[in-house]
Amino acid sequence: MRIIILGGGQVGGTLAEHLAGEENDITIVDTSSSRLRELQDRLDVRTLNGSGSHPQVLAKAGAEDADMLVAVTNSDEINMIACQVAYSLFNIPTRIARVREPDYLTRDGALFSREAIPVDVLISPESLVTRGIKRLLQYPGALQVLDFADGKVQLVAVKARYGGALVGQRIAALREHLPGIDMRVAAIFRKEQPIMPHGDTVIEAEDEVFFIAARSNIRLVMAELRRLDRPYKRIIIAGGGNIGARLALSIERKYQVKIIEQNLTRCEQLSQQLLTATILHGSASNRELLIEENIEATDVFLALTNDDEANVMASMLAKKLGARTVITLINNPAYVDLVQGGLIDIALSPQQSTISALLTHVRRGDVVAVHSLRRGAAEALEAIAHGDMDSSRVVGRRVDELPLPAGATVGALVRGEEVIMAHHDTVITDGDHVILFVADKKAVRSVEKLFQLGFGFV
């Protein structure tokens, strides 16, 4: 596939890194020659210095023969204009744009169409992060919660703790503890190393366990791995920007929400937008303010400003003062591994959320959902099986007959409205949504090939 990526920043560079080794022809366009040199030294990609919205630059990038344009520069306007040029002058089949400005997004139905601005896929990092936080709030104690098959199936990551019924026992004991519940442990990370789970694998305290189950069974399974945390009620949000405001607006009717915002004008705007949330003018790193607002009784402290250092410092202070769970927004991916697991319970990366959304539309085969896990080291995919035994490498075959690469496991199938946990003798049929966990992203290309109709049967 020939892909032009506009913007060589963290998102564009990381996307290119994911795709460059997967038989793709990648060209990255950016205005920074130093950034382009860095990417070219590290990756097998073409680079071009220039503005991605200029027709002459797109022509030099190979727009005449491109299959896809991914516009992820720091400018919404450049991203949108680039998609218009790609459609009007070069007829590039698929156009993806990252757009952050809420005023554009609230009018997306009328604004983004072939008759207006021809963007096929609209990516909003703020919307993705907000949805991710809302899922975490639904399951206290979860490190990551991902939806598949329109939410019928969820993949959840939790840290196994002493007190959990299954800690110190084999995975096979799950059936004895939950006889009416079907689930699959997709992977275990122990001391940062992946372990492919089997029935006789013993779960240890501090293991990071990824399991797949129907949405209705998630809490029951979590209770086997750790003492089930009480529901969240009191929430403090540090930062009233786009993400903080969007989140508060969507949860204020369900939780007791307070927002701490330094900018007085922004505080006044928030007070007009929100109905029940309390708006506080001040710094989230102000010890006296946090104590005054009963931080020790707060269930979740969310640091959602645009300043990584401010988020980290405010989060560490909140945790020290007694906040039960601390969730921190980290824009620099290099910081994520450094901070998560210490005083900070969960570090969120808008870049990783964006990459997951982009990969969903770039993957080959009929892949309808991709989630980046473990800060990009692993992936979870949802692929649709098509064809029959003559045209497909998966349809009509048992799970244990699939030529899966090392580190890849089938977790579940969704057949119509039915959720089926995958076992060794489960047979895949035409139209099944297959949820897979791939512990090493290098194996993703092999998984994609399995779901390409007719591949290997010529």
C-alpha positions as CSV (number, residue, x, y, z in Angstrom):
1,M,0.0,0.0,0.0
2,R,1.3,3.5,-0.9
3,I,0.7,5.9,2.0
4,I,1.5,9.6,2.3
5,I,1.8,10.8,5.9
6,L,1.6,14.5,6.4
7,G,3.3,15.5,9.6
8,G,6.4,13.8,11.0
9,G,5.7,14.6,14.6
10,Q,5.1,12.0,17.4
11,V,1.9,10.6,15.8
12,G,3.1,10.7,12.2
13,G,6.5,9.2,13.1
14,T,5.1,6.5,15.2
15,L,2.5,5.6,12.6
16,A,5.3,5.3,10.0
17,E,7.3,3.1,12.4
18,H,4.3,0.8,12.7
19,L,3.8,0.6,8.9
20,A,7.3,0.8,7.4
21,G,8.2,-2.8,8.1
22,E,4.9,-4.2,6.8
23,E,5.4,-4.1,3.0
24,N,4.1,-0.5,2.7
25,D,5.5,2.3,0.6
26,I,5.6,5.2,3.0
27,T,6.3,8.9,2.2
28,I,6.5,11.4,5.1
29,V,6.0,15.1,4.4
30,D,7.0,17.7,7.0
31,T,8.4,21.3,7.1
32,S,11.2,20.3,9.5
33,S,14.2,19.0,7.6
34,S,15.9,18.0,10.8
35,R,12.9,15.9,11.8
36,L,12.8,14.3,8.4
37,R,16.5,13.4,8.6
38,E,16.0,11.7,11.9
39,L,13.1,9.6,10.6
40,Q,15.0,8.7,7.4
41,D,18.0,7.5,9.5
42,R,15.7,5.3,11.6
43,L,13.1,4.0,9.2
44,D,12.8,2.7,5.7
45,V,10.7,5.6,4.3
46,R,10.8,8.4,1.8
47,T,10.8,11.9,3.1
48,L,9.9,15.3,1.5
49,N,10.3,18.7,2.9
50,G,7.4,21.1,2.3
51,S,3.8,21.9,3.3
52,G,1.4,19.0,2.9
53,S,-1.5,21.1,1.7
54,H,0.4,22.4,-1.4
55,P,-0.5,20.5,-4.7
56,Q,3.1,20.6,-5.9
57,V,4.4,19.0,-2.7
58,L,1.7,16.3,-2.8
59,A,2.5,15.6,-6.5
60,K,6.2,15.2,-5.6
61,A,5.2,12.9,-2.7
62,G,3.5,10.5,-5.2
63,A,-0.1,11.5,-4.8
64,E,-1.0,10.3,-8.3
65,D,-0.4,6.7,-7.3
66,A,-1.2,6.9,-3.5
67,D,-3.7,4.7,-1.9
68,M,-4.1,6.7,1.2
69,L,-3.4,10.1,2.7
70,V,-3.0,10.5,6.5
71,A,-2.9,14.2,7.5
72,V,-1.7,14.5,11.1
73,T,0.2,17.9,11.1
74,N,-0.3,20.2,14.0
75,S,-2.7,22.4,12.0
76,D,-6.4,21.3,11.6
77,E,-6.7,23.7,8.6
78,I,-3.7,22.2,6.8
79,N,-5.0,18.7,7.4
80,M,-8.4,19.6,6.0
81,I,-7.1,21.5,3.0
82,A,-4.7,18.6,2.2
83,C,-7.7,16.2,2.1
84,Q,-9.5,18.6,-0.2
85,V,-6.5,18.8,-2.6
86,A,-5.9,15.0,-2.4
87,Y,-9.6,14.5,-3.5
88,S,-10.0,17.2,-6.1
89,L,-6.6,17.0,-7.9
90,F,-5.3,13.5,-7.3
91,N,-8.4,11.4,-6.4
92,I,-6.6,9.6,-3.6
93,P,-9.1,6.9,-2.5
94,T,-8.8,7.2,1.3
95,R,-8.2,10.4,3.2
96,I,-7.7,10.6,6.9
97,A,-7.4,13.8,8.9
98,R,-6.7,14.6,12.6
99,V,-8.9,17.5,13.7
100,R,-8.8,18.9,17.3
101,E,-10.9,22.1,17.2
102,P,-14.2,21.3,18.9
103,D,-16.0,24.0,16.8
104,Y,-15.2,21.9,13.7
105,L,-16.2,18.7,15.3
106,T,-19.6,19.8,16.5
107,R,-20.5,20.4,12.8
108,D,-18.8,17.3,11.4
109,G,-22.0,16.0,9.8
110,A,-22.3,18.9,7.4
111,L,-18.7,19.9,7.2
112,F,-16.9,16.6,6.4
113,S,-18.4,15.0,3.4
114,R,-17.6,14.7,-0.4
115,E,-19.8,17.7,-1.1
116,A,-17.9,19.8,1.5
117,I,-14.5,18.8,2.9
118,P,-13.8,15.3,1.7
119,V,-12.4,13.6,4.8
120,D,-13.2,9.9,4.9
121,V,-12.0,9.3,8.5
122,L,-12.0,12.0,11.1
123,I,-9.6,11.5,14.1
124,S,-10.1,13.5,17.2
125,P,-7.5,12.7,19.9
126,E,-9.6,14.6,22.5
127,S,-12.7,12.5,21.8
128,L,-10.7,9.3,21.9
129,V,-9.1,10.1,25.3
130,T,-12.4,11.2,26.8
131,R,-14.1,7.9,25.7
132,G,-11.1,5.9,27.2
133,I,-11.4,7.7,30.5
134,K,-15.1,7.1,30.7
135,R,-14.5,3.3,30.3
136,L,-11.9,3.4,33.1
137,L,-14.4,5.1,35.4
138,Q,-16.9,2.3,34.8
139,Y,-14.4,-0.3,36.0
140,P,-12.5,0.8,39.1
141,G,-9.1,-0.9,39.2
142,A,-8.8,-1.4,35.5
143,L,-5.6,-0.2,33.7
144,Q,-7.1,-0.3,30.2
145,V,-10.6,-1.1,28.9
146,L,-11.2,-1.6,25.1
147,D,-14.4,-2.2,23.2
148,F,-14.8,-4.7,20.3
149,A,-17.9,-5.6,18.2
150,D,-19.8,-2.4,19.2
151,G,-19.1,-3.0,22.8
152,K,-20.4,-6.6,23.0
153,V,-16.9,-7.8,24.0
154,Q,-14.3,-6.0,26.1
155,L,-10.6,-6.5,26.6
156,V,-9.5,-5.4,30.1
157,A,-6.1,-5.1,31.7
158,V,-5.8,-5.3,35.5
159,K,-3.0,-5.7,37.9
160,A,-3.4,-8.9,39.9
161,R,-3.4,-8.2,43.6
162,Y,-3.1,-10.3,46.8
163,G,-6.6,-11.0,48.0
164,G,-7.8,-11.9,44.5
165,A,-9.3,-15.4,44.5
166,L,-7.2,-16.5,41.5
167,V,-3.8,-15.1,42.6
168,G,-1.5,-18.0,43.2
169,Q,-3.7,-20.4,41.2
170,R,-3.8,-21.8,37.7
171,I,-5.9,-20.1,35.0
172,A,-7.9,-23.3,34.6
173,A,-9.3,-22.7,38.1
174,L,-11.4,-19.8,36.6
175,R,-14.0,-22.3,35.4
176,E,-14.3,-23.7,38.9
177,H,-14.7,-20.2,40.4
178,L,-17.0,-18.9,37.7
179,P,-18.8,-22.0,36.3
180,G,-21.4,-20.0,34.4
181,I,-19.0,-17.4,33.0
182,D,-16.9,-17.9,29.9
183,M,-13.8,-15.7,29.4
184,R,-10.2,-15.9,28.1
185,V,-6.9,-14.7,29.5
186,A,-5.3,-13.2,26.4
187,A,-1.9,-12.4,27.8
188,I,0.1,-11.9,31.0
189,F,2.9,-9.4,31.4
190,R,5.2,-10.3,34.3
191,K,8.0,-7.9,35.1
192,E,7.4,-6.3,31.7
193,Q,7.8,-9.6,29.8
194,P,4.9,-11.2,27.9
195,I,3.8,-14.7,29.0
196,M,1.5,-16.7,26.7
197,P,-1.1,-18.1,29.1
198,H,-2.1,-21.8,29.2
199,G,-4.5,-23.6,31.6
200,D,-1.7,-24.5,33.9
201,T,-0.2,-21.0,34.0
202,V,-0.2,-19.7,37.6
203,I,-1.2,-16.0,38.1
204,E,1.1,-14.2,40.4
205,A,0.5,-10.9,42.4
206,E,1.6,-7.9,40.3
207,D,1.0,-9.7,37.0
208,E,-0.6,-7.4,34.4
209,V,-3.4,-9.6,33.1
210,F,-5.3,-9.0,29.8
211,F,-8.6,-10.8,29.7
212,I,-11.5,-10.9,27.2
213,A,-15.1,-11.4,28.2
214,A,-18.6,-10.3,27.3
215,R,-19.3,-6.8,28.7
216,S,-21.8,-8.1,31.3
217,N,-19.2,-10.4,32.8
218,I,-16.2,-8.0,33.2
219,R,-16.8,-7.1,36.9
220,L,-17.2,-10.8,37.9
221,V,-13.8,-11.7,36.3
222,M,-12.1,-8.6,37.8
223,A,-13.2,-9.7,41.2
224,E,-11.3,-13.0,40.8
225,L,-8.0,-11.1,40.1
226,R,-8.2,-8.5,42.8
227,R,-10.5,-7.3,45.5
228,L,-13.3,-5.4,43.6
229,D,-12.9,-1.7,44.2
230,R,-15.9,0.2,45.3
231,P,-17.5,2.4,42.5
232,Y,-16.1,5.9,41.9
233,K,-18.1,8.8,43.1
234,R,-16.0,11.9,43.7
235,I,-13.8,13.2,40.9
236,I,-11.4,16.1,40.6
237,I,-10.2,17.2,37.1
238,A,-7.1,19.3,36.9
239,G,-7.3,21.4,33.7
240,G,-10.5,22.8,32.1
241,G,-9.2,22.6,28.5
242,N,-10.9,20.7,25.7
243,I,-10.4,17.3,27.2
244,G,-11.3,18.3,30.8
245,A,-14.4,20.2,29.7
246,R,-15.6,17.5,27.4
247,L,-15.2,14.8,30.1
248,A,-16.9,16.9,32.8
249,L,-19.8,17.6,30.5
250,S,-20.3,13.9,29.8
251,I,-20.0,12.6,33.4
252,E,-21.3,15.5,35.7
253,R,-24.7,13.9,36.0
254,K,-23.3,10.6,37.3
255,Y,-20.4,11.7,39.5
256,Q,-19.6,14.6,41.8
257,V,-17.2,16.6,39.6
258,K,-14.8,19.4,40.5
259,I,-12.6,21.2,37.9
260,I,-9.4,23.1,38.9
261,E,-8.5,25.7,36.3
262,Q,-5.8,28.4,36.5
263,N,-7.3,30.7,33.8
264,L,-10.0,32.9,35.2
265,T,-11.6,33.6,31.8
266,R,-11.8,29.9,31.1
267,C,-13.3,29.3,34.6
268,E,-16.1,31.7,33.7
269,Q,-16.7,29.9,30.4
270,L,-16.8,26.5,32.1
271,S,-19.3,27.8,34.7
272,Q,-21.7,28.6,31.8
273,Q,-21.2,25.3,30.0
274,L,-21.5,22.9,32.9
275,L,-24.6,22.3,35.0
276,T,-23.6,20.6,38.2
277,A,-19.8,20.5,38.2
278,T,-17.9,22.8,40.6
279,I,-15.4,25.2,39.0
280,L,-12.4,26.1,41.1
281,H,-9.9,28.9,40.1
282,G,-6.4,28.0,41.1
283,S,-3.4,25.6,40.6
284,A,-3.8,21.9,40.9
285,S,-0.3,21.8,42.5
286,N,-1.5,24.0,45.3
287,R,-1.3,21.8,48.4
288,E,-3.7,24.0,50.5
289,L,-6.3,24.0,47.7
290,L,-6.2,20.2,47.4
291,I,-6.5,19.8,51.1
292,E,-9.3,22.3,51.3
293,E,-11.2,20.4,48.6
294,N,-10.9,17.1,50.5
295,I,-8.4,15.4,48.3
296,E,-8.1,12.5,50.7
297,A,-11.8,11.7,50.0
298,T,-11.4,11.9,46.3
299,D,-11.9,8.7,44.3
300,V,-10.2,9.8,41.1
301,F,-7.8,12.7,40.4
302,L,-7.4,13.4,36.7
303,A,-4.6,15.6,35.5
304,L,-5.6,16.7,32.0
305,T,-3.7,19.9,31.3
306,N,-1.5,20.3,28.2
307,D,1.7,20.5,30.4
308,D,3.2,17.0,31.1
309,E,5.4,18.2,33.9
310,A,2.4,20.1,35.6
311,N,0.3,16.9,35.2
312,V,2.9,14.7,36.8
313,M,3.6,17.0,39.7
314,A,-0.1,17.6,40.5
315,S,-0.8,13.9,40.3
316,M,2.1,12.9,42.6
317,L,0.9,15.5,45.1
318,A,-2.7,14.4,44.9
319,K,-1.6,10.8,45.5
320,K,0.6,11.7,48.4
321,L,-2.4,13.6,50.0
322,G,-4.7,10.6,49.7
323,A,-6.4,10.5,46.3
324,R,-7.5,6.9,45.7
325,T,-6.8,6.7,42.0
326,V,-4.6,9.0,39.9
327,I,-4.9,9.2,36.1
328,T,-2.5,11.4,34.2
329,L,-2.4,12.7,30.7
330,I,1.1,12.4,29.2
331,N,1.7,13.9,25.7
332,N,5.3,12.8,25.5
333,P,5.3,9.0,25.0
334,A,8.8,8.6,26.5
335,Y,7.3,9.7,29.9
336,V,4.5,7.1,30.0
337,D,6.7,4.1,31.1
338,L,8.5,6.3,33.6
339,V,5.5,7.4,35.6
340,Q,2.9,4.7,35.4
341,G,2.8,2.2,38.2
342,G,4.4,4.4,40.9
343,L,2.5,7.2,42.5
344,I,0.6,7.5,39.2
345,D,-1.9,4.7,38.7
346,I,-2.6,5.2,35.0
347,A,-0.8,7.3,32.4
348,L,-2.8,8.1,29.3
349,S,-1.2,8.9,25.9
350,P,-3.3,10.8,23.3
351,Q,-0.7,9.7,20.8
352,Q,-1.3,6.0,21.4
353,S,-5.1,6.5,21.3
354,T,-4.6,8.3,17.9
355,I,-2.3,5.6,16.6
356,S,-4.9,2.9,17.5
357,A,-7.6,4.8,15.6
358,L,-5.3,5.3,12.6
359,L,-4.2,1.7,12.4
360,T,-7.8,0.6,12.3
361,H,-8.1,2.2,8.9
362,V,-4.7,1.3,7.6
363,R,-4.5,-2.4,8.4
364,R,-5.0,-4.9,5.5
365,G,-7.6,-7.6,5.4
366,D,-11.1,-6.8,6.9
367,V,-9.7,-5.4,10.1
368,V,-12.4,-3.2,11.7
369,A,-10.7,-2.3,15.0
370,V,-7.1,-2.0,16.2
371,H,-6.0,-1.1,19.7
372,S,-2.4,-0.4,20.6
373,L,-1.4,-2.0,24.0
374,R,1.5,-1.8,26.3
375,R,2.5,1.6,24.9
376,G,2.7,0.2,21.4
377,A,4.5,-3.1,22.1
378,A,1.4,-5.2,21.5
379,E,-1.9,-4.9,19.6
380,A,-5.4,-6.2,19.9
381,L,-7.3,-6.6,16.6
382,E,-10.9,-7.3,15.5
383,A,-11.0,-8.9,12.0
384,I,-14.0,-10.2,10.1
385,A,-13.7,-13.7,8.6
386,H,-15.0,-14.0,5.0
387,G,-15.3,-16.8,2.5
388,D,-15.2,-20.6,2.7
389,M,-12.5,-23.2,3.2
390,D,-11.3,-22.8,-0.4
391,S,-10.9,-19.0,-0.3
392,S,-10.0,-18.4,3.3
393,R,-7.3,-19.5,5.7
394,V,-9.5,-19.2,8.7
395,V,-13.2,-20.0,7.8
396,G,-14.2,-23.6,8.5
397,R,-11.1,-24.2,10.6
398,R,-10.7,-24.8,14.3
399,V,-8.8,-22.3,16.4
400,D,-6.0,-24.8,17.0
401,E,-5.6,-25.3,13.2
402,L,-4.9,-21.6,12.4
403,P,-1.3,-20.9,11.4
404,L,-1.0,-18.1,13.9
405,P,2.4,-16.5,14.4
406,A,4.1,-16.9,17.8
407,G,2.6,-14.6,20.4
408,A,-0.8,-14.3,18.7
409,T,-3.9,-15.8,20.3
410,V,-7.6,-15.8,19.4
411,G,-9.6,-14.5,22.4
412,A,-13.2,-14.4,21.2
413,L,-15.7,-14.5,18.3
414,V,-18.8,-12.5,17.9
415,R,-21.4,-14.3,15.7
416,G,-24.4,-12.0,15.2
417,E,-25.4,-11.1,18.7
418,E,-23.7,-14.1,20.3
419,V,-20.4,-13.8,22.1
420,I,-18.3,-17.0,21.9
421,M,-15.1,-17.3,23.9
422,A,-12.5,-19.0,21.7
423,H,-11.3,-22.5,22.7
424,H,-9.0,-24.9,20.8
425,D,-11.9,-26.6,19.1
426,T,-14.0,-23.5,18.2
427,V,-14.7,-23.4,14.5
428,I,-14.6,-20.0,12.7
429,T,-17.5,-19.4,10.3
430,D,-18.1,-16.8,7.5
431,G,-19.0,-13.4,9.0
432,D,-17.5,-14.0,12.5
433,H,-15.8,-11.1,14.1
434,V,-12.6,-12.5,15.5
435,I,-10.8,-10.7,18.4
436,L,-7.1,-11.5,18.5
437,F,-4.3,-10.5,20.9
438,V,-0.8,-10.0,19.3
439,A,1.9,-9.8,22.0
440,D,4.6,-8.6,19.5
441,K,3.4,-6.0,16.9
442,K,6.0,-7.5,14.4
443,A,3.6,-10.4,14.0
444,V,0.6,-8.2,13.0
445,R,1.3,-8.4,9.3
446,S,1.1,-12.3,9.4
447,V,-2.2,-12.0,11.2
448,E,-3.6,-9.6,8.6
449,K,-2.7,-12.0,5.8
450,L,-4.8,-14.7,7.4
451,F,-7.9,-12.6,6.9
452,Q,-7.2,-11.5,3.3
453,L,-9.6,-13.4,1.1
454,G,-7.9,-15.7,-1.3
455,F,-4.4,-15.0,0.0
456,G,-2.1,-18.0,-0.4
457,F,-4.6,-20.0,-2.5
458,V,-3.6,-18.9,-6.0
